[in-house]
Each structure stands twice: as structure tokens, then as C-alpha cells.
Amino acid sequence: MKHLDVAGGTGDVAFRVVERIKSVSHRATQGTLTDMEEDTHIYVCDINPNMLEVGKKRAAEKGYNEEQCLSWVQGDAEALSFEDGSMDGYTIAFGIRNVTHIEKALSEAYRVLKKGGRFLCLELSHVDVPVFKDIYDIYSFSVIPAVGELVAGDRQSYQYLVESIRRFPKQEKFAQMIQEAGFEAVEYENLVGGVVAIHSGVKL
């Protein structure tokens, strides 16, 4: 298995993929190293080299510094350096909202995946519960920027966060964009009433 995690510099998703594969393979073989484990390679791609350094440091702290299955690559989601049809899986968590051209990032995801490969995107999205939506809007535009200014002394960044969420396509529209990139079996699941959504699709 070859898996690509984009905008994943801190390593959170990559570590979970490694742990999941180890858990499954060890249960199947009573703790011995399997071909699945030996053949697995996870590529963590991020445009920010500082975030990659954070991920590498965290990997070392978790004991992954000797792992041969993790690679850290600086790169752009809109112009990936990986070959066509080279990946079995593609994940992007809280990253696609920040790319300049979402369509290009989706097209690149489709390009690098093998046939049968799966695309998964976790992203802040749009609340679809009426009463909760009103409360969430007040919290987003009034509380979050104020807390950012109070705690981090940076109101502008937190204001950008809120505004970028509002600009991001709604769940149905984003699902349509994934389909237009070529993916099939596209679906999404809302979490916390739509505060966060998981979209998925398969390259057939």
C-alpha cells in the first residue's frame, strides 16, 4: 500500500494510518511483521517546510524515527510531484480549504491515485441544523476572533479562519466538484451537525 497525506505536515493522519495498518497486520499474524507492513509506505506532503519539521520531530518522539514507511515531502497540492496512478489512498485533512484552486487539487488527487484508489477529505464545513447554525454563526464571528486576539494576540488569523470556512463550498457542491474531477461513488458524512464533514470518492 502506498498512501499520500496532503497538507499533513504535522503527521497526525500519517501516524494514524501507520498505527491502523500495524494493528490490523499484527492481529492477523499474532505480532509478526507482515508483507502488508513491509510494503506499506506513507508520504506526507506539505507546502510548508516548517510544518514538515514539526511532523518529523513528532515522529521521532513517537518512535517512528527508524520507520522506513514514512517519507516527508515538500510539495503543492495543486502540482504534486508523484507519478500518475502511484497511490492507493489519498487523504487531506483541514487543508483543501486553503488551496488557491480546489479544482486543481482534486484533479491532482485523481491523477496520482491508482484505479480503485480512494480519496478522503476531512474539512470544516457548513452547519445544516437551523438553531445550531445560528448559534454557531454567532460563536464563529464574535467569539473565535476575540479568543484569538486574547490568547494568541492575532485576531486577523482567526478572522480569516472563520471567513475561509464560509467561502468553502457547501457539502453538496463540494461533492459535485469531486465528481467532476472524475471520482465515483462520491459521498459525505457530516460530523457535529456539519461543523466538519468527511467527503470520499473512488477512482474507478
Salt bridges, closest charged atoms under 4 A:
ASP12 OD1 - ARG58 NH1 3.13
GLU37 OE1 - HIS26 NE2 2.97
GLU53 OE2 - LYS56 NZ 3.56
GLU67 OE2 - LYS22 NZ 2.62
GLU78 OE1 - HIS101 ND1 3.12
ASP84 OD1 - ARG111 NH1 2.61
ASP88 OD1 - LYS114 NZ 3.48
GLU108 OE2 - ARG111 NE 2.76
GLU123 OE2 - ARG97 NE 2.88
ASP137 OD2 - LYS133 NZ 3.10
ASP137 OD1 - ARG166 NH2 2.62
GLU149 OE1 - ARG155 NH1 3.32
